[in-house]
């Protein structure tokens, strides 16, 4: 298991990746025992992961039938990203005036590492750097309540954020968007930082929606299964 990741987080990532890779199809039941065996985990983190993925629209929970695969519709996805964009914009706005010199230095190092990963087309490496970049900005906002809220929301959107990095050219484009956010933060420009971050999340949404349309082209459905 990756350092710093709980077993539930690991299960959540693996299940989400398998759904978005087409391993599990819309409407297909997700059995806790089978998933636990597949990923080498116990049923407890799998159960927790399924509950978490339900908040992202990737899993439908039915009291009688259990869990099944479900992709969110466009409206739901747009609403989720709209909320995330405003939360992240607030973090960037505060970070522009509250980040310490050492925190800015760590942000610059993270950004540099992300460029190396992007140039090498190292998707997993870039995803790790991307997570670090955003969390450094969250921390730099120095607002504990906002931190908890945005981390929770970011976690809900993580499957879509991961998926959009599979699109051609997305790694370098994401890095360029980060460059604009970081420049505004380093300039001490709270309005510019918030605007740049909001635009960045909007671009993530667009890339994610593009990826989801590709799934629809493979005969994936975008609505939750109806109850029996």
N, C-alpha and C positions, 0 to 999 in steps of 0.2 A: 504494500500500500504506500502511496506517495506520502512523504513527510508532511505533517500539518493537515492532512485530509482525514476526516472521520470515515468510518466504514459506510455510513449512510450517504455521505457526499460521494464516495467512490461508486456506490451502487447507483446513485442518482445519475451520475455522469455516464456510466456504462449503459443503463437502461435507455436514457435519452439518446445516446449515440446510436444504439441499435434501432430505436424507433425511427430516427431521422436518416439512418442508412438503409431503411426498408427491411431490416431483419424481422421486425414485428410489424404487421400490417394493421391499418385502422380497423377497429372492431375485434381484433384478436384478443383473447383473454390472456392476462398476465398472472400466472400462478406463482405464488410466493416460493413454494418449494422448488419448482423448476428454475426460477431465477436465482435463488440462493445457490443451487448446485452449479448453475452455469457460471456464476461469478466467484465461486469459492467463498461465499459468505453465509452467515446465519440468516434466519428469516427476519429477525428484528430490524437490522439496517435496511433490508429490502422493503419491509412494510413501511418504514419511515420514508424511504425514497419514493415509494408510490404515492404516499400522501403529499409529498412535496411536489412531485411532478403533476399532480392533479391541479395545483394552484397555477401551473404554467399552461394548462390545457392539453398536455401531452398524454394524460391518463384520465380516464373516466372511472369514478368509483361508484358502484351500485351496491347498496346494502345486501341485496339478494344474490347478485351475480359476481360480485367481487370487482377486480380491476380489469380494465381493457384499454386498448390503445385508442387515442383520439387526438387529432390535430386541431389546434385552435383556428377559428375562422379569421378572416382578415380584419374584421372590426375589433375583435377581442385582442388580437395581436397589436393593432394600432393603439388601442387604449393602454395596454401594458407598457408599450414603449414611450407613450406620451408621459406617463407617470414617471418612468425611469429617467427620461430626459430632463424633466423639471428637477428631480432630486439631484441628479448629477450636475446640472447647471448650478444649483445652489452650493454644492460642494466646491465647484471650481471658483465660484464667486467669492466664497469665504477664504479659500486657499490662496487667492491672489493677494489677500491682505494679511493673512495669518501664518502662512508657511514660514518656518525658520530657515536660515541659510543651509543648515545641515539637511533639512527635509527637501529643500530644492536640489541640493547636490545629489541626494538619493534618487529623486525623480529624473534628473538628467542621466544618471547611470542606467536606470531602468529603461529609459528611452533609447539610449545607445545600444543596450543589449537587444532590444526589440528590433533595431535596424539590422543587426547581424543576423537575427533569426529570419527576418523578412527577406533579406537578400539571399539567404540559403534556402528559402521556401520551406523552412522548418515550422510547420503548422503548430505542432505541440509546443515547441519552444516559444513561438510567438504568443500562443495562448497564455502561457505562464507569465511572460513579460507583460502582456496586456492586463492580466489580472493584477499584477504587481503595480503597474502604472496607475490604474484606477484607484486601487486601495491606498496608494500613497497620497493621492489627491483627497480621498475621503478623510484620511487621518489628518492631512494638512488643513482641513476645514476647522478642526478643533471644536467640534460640536458632537458630543457623544450621542445625543438623541438622533441627530441626522445620520450619523455613522451607522447606527443600528438599523435604521429604516432603509437606507440605501443599500446596505449589504444584503438585507433580506430581499429587497426587490431585485437587485442584481442577480442573486441566487436563483430567483424564479425565472429570469430571462437567460441564464447561462446556457441552456441547451441551444437557443437560437443564436446567441453570440458565437458559440463554438462552431455551429453549422455554417454560418456565413463566411467563415475564414476558408472554406473549401472552394469558394468562387475564385476564378482566375484573377490575379492582380489585386485581390482584396487585402493581402498583408501589407503591401507597400502603400496602398491607399489609406488604410487604417493608420499607418505610421505617419503619413503626412497630416492626417487629421489631428493626431496626438501632438504633432509639432505646433500646430496653430493654438491648441489649448495651452501647451506648456509655455509658448512665447508670451501669451497674454498673462499667464500667472507670473512669469518672471518679470514682466513689465509692470506688475502691480496694478493691472487693469481688470477690476472685478466684473464690469459689464462685458468687456471683450472676452474674458475667460468663460463667463456664463454662456454667452452667445456661441462661442466656438464649441463648447461642450455640448450644447443643445443641438447644434448642427451635426456634431459627430454622432450622437445617439440617433438622430434622424437618419443619417446615412447607414447606421447599423440596421435600423428598422427596414430601410429600403433593400439592403443586401439580404436580410433575413427573409423578407417577403418574396424577393426574387428566388431565393433558394426554395421556399415553400411552394411557389408556383411550379418549380421543377418537380417537386414531389407529386403535385396534382397531375402533372403530365405522365406520371408513372402509375396513374389510377389510384392514388391515395385520396381518401375522402377528408374533408375538413370539418366535419361535425361529429359530435359525440354520438355514440350509438344510443338508440332509444331503449327504454326499459322494457323487459319482456312482460 
